[in-house]
Amino acid sequence: MRDEEETPPPPLLSRAEALALPSGRGDRNRPGKRSEAAGPRWRHACHILLYAPLPAGGPEPRFAILMQLRFDGLFGFPGGLVDLGKESLEEGLLRELREELGPAAGEIRLRPWHHRGARAWPGSGRRKKSGSLEKWGLEGGKEGKEGGNNRVQGLVRVPLGGGLPTFLQHQFIGDARTQLLGALPGLGDPRDGDQSPPGSNGKGEET
Ligand SMILES: O=c1[nH]cnc2c1ncn2[C@@H]1O[C@H](COP(=O)(O)OP(=O)(O)O)[C@@H](O)[C@H]1O
C-alpha cells in the first residue's frame, strides 16, 4: 500500500494560509533565530498541473496531463522548491518550469488565483524508490549539460483515457498521485476558453 493511502493527507491550505506558515531559516519575526518555540520552519515547493487536448480520435477523456520522471525514478508534476526570501511562489514556480520545460515555460502566465491548495507535510523529503517507464513514451527529455535539468529524466504526457489505471501503478513523489486523481473530476475542456484551473471557480477558491 502506498504511503498516502496509509496516512490521510494533511488538510488543504489556501495560498494565504500556506504563506502564513513560518518559513526560511528562522521564524519570520526573528530572523536568524532557530527558536524551537517558533515551531517547524517550512519550505515551499510549488508544482503545476498542466493539461492539454490530445489529438482527436483517442479514448475519452481526450486530455493529457504533463508529468515528469524524476531523478529518483518517481513521477511528479513539474515544479520544485521556492525560496520565499528571493521570489514569490509564482516566480519560483516559473523559474523551476523554465529549468524543466525549457522555452515552452515562457508561454505560461501564472497568477495567484491559479493556486489550488497546499499541504504542510512535516518532515517530508526525497524518497529514493525506483519506477518503471516501459509502457510510456517520453518526449522532450532534457539531459544534463545541454542547458537542461539533470534532475528531470523526461517529460511524460499522461493520457487520461484507458491507460490511466496502468499509469497509476507507478510510484509517485509526495502526494502527486492524490493530486492527479483529485484533479480529474473537475477537468474541463481547455478549448472552452475557461482559463481557470480544473475544479476552481477562477477566484482561487476550491469548488
Ligand atoms: O508532484 C509533486 N506533488 C507533490 N509534491 C511533490 C511533487 N514533486 C515533488 N514534491 C515534493 O516537493 C519537494 C521538493 O520537490 P523537488 O525535489 O522536485 O524540488 P527541487 O526540484 O527544487 O529539488 C519534495 O519534498 C517532494 O516530496
The ligand as a MOL file (V3000), in Angstrom:
LIG
                    3D

  0  0  0     0  0            999 V3000
M  V30 BEGIN CTAB
M  V30 COUNTS 27 29 0 0 0
M  V30 BEGIN ATOM
M  V30 1 O 4.3240 16.3460 -7.9720 0
M  V30 2 C 4.5060 16.5670 -6.7630 0
M  V30 3 N 3.4660 16.6850 -5.9260 0
M  V30 4 C 3.6070 16.9310 -4.5980 0
M  V30 5 N 4.7850 17.0890 -4.0030 0
M  V30 6 C 5.8710 16.9810 -4.7710 0
M  V30 7 C 5.7960 16.7290 -6.1660 0
M  V30 8 N 7.0520 16.6810 -6.6650 0
M  V30 9 C 7.8770 16.8980 -5.6070 0
M  V30 10 N 7.1790 17.0710 -4.4730 0
M  V30 11 C 7.7140 17.3640 -3.1350 0
M  V30 12 O 8.2510 18.6890 -3.1720 0
M  V30 13 C 9.5170 18.7410 -2.5420 0
M  V30 14 C 10.5360 19.3640 -3.4530 0
M  V30 15 O 10.4060 18.7940 -4.7360 0
M  V30 16 P 11.6370 18.6140 -5.7110 0
M  V30 17 O 12.5310 17.5600 -5.1600 0
M  V30 18 O 11.0910 18.3740 -7.0750 0
M  V30 19 O 12.3340 20.0380 -5.6290 0
M  V30 20 P 13.6190 20.5570 -6.4180 0
M  V30 21 O 13.3520 20.2680 -7.8750 0
M  V30 22 O 13.6670 22.0350 -6.1280 0
M  V30 23 O 14.7730 19.7820 -5.8670 0
M  V30 24 C 9.8570 17.3170 -2.1290 0
M  V30 25 O 9.6690 17.2610 -0.7170 0
M  V30 26 C 8.8520 16.4390 -2.8040 0
M  V30 27 O 8.3880 15.4430 -1.9180 0
M  V30 END ATOM
M  V30 BEGIN BOND
M  V30 1 2 1 2
M  V30 2 1 2 3
M  V30 3 1 2 7
M  V30 4 1 3 4
M  V30 5 2 4 5
M  V30 6 1 5 6
M  V30 7 2 6 7
M  V30 8 1 6 10
M  V30 9 1 7 8
M  V30 10 2 8 9
M  V30 11 1 9 10
M  V30 12 1 10 11
M  V30 13 1 11 12
M  V30 14 1 11 26
M  V30 15 1 12 13
M  V30 16 1 13 14
M  V30 17 1 13 24
M  V30 18 1 14 15
M  V30 19 1 15 16
M  V30 20 2 16 17
M  V30 21 1 16 18
M  V30 22 1 16 19
M  V30 23 1 19 20
M  V30 24 2 20 21
M  V30 25 1 20 22
M  V30 26 1 20 23
M  V30 27 1 24 25
M  V30 28 1 24 26
M  V30 29 1 26 27
M  V30 END BOND
M  V30 END CTAB
M  END
